[in-house]
Amino acid sequence: VSLSGGEADAAKAEAGKPLYAENCASCHGDTGQGVRDFGAPNLADKIALYGNDVAAVTAQVTKPRHGVMPGWTHRLDDATIKQLAVYV
């Protein structure tokens, strides 16, 4: 099955859903709503502290700009981080 346009993008984003559940939801919530007790921002609103495109999210996951979120390069490879960024 060949996907194009919005369908292909949606399929790519959906591939990151289980990765998000396993690695991010404990701090950012199941639906990305954030958990203030951990200092984890809402990922589901229009506010993006450091940008909301794939490159900005990838950079934040790889080398966080603040002391709360750990860097994930020791646990996740580049492809997995990109999948998470596309999902977010």
Secondary structure by P-SEA (a helix, b strand, c coil): ccccaaaaaaaaaaaaaaaaaacccccccccccccccccccccccccccccccaaaaaaaaacccccccccccccccaaaaaaaaaac
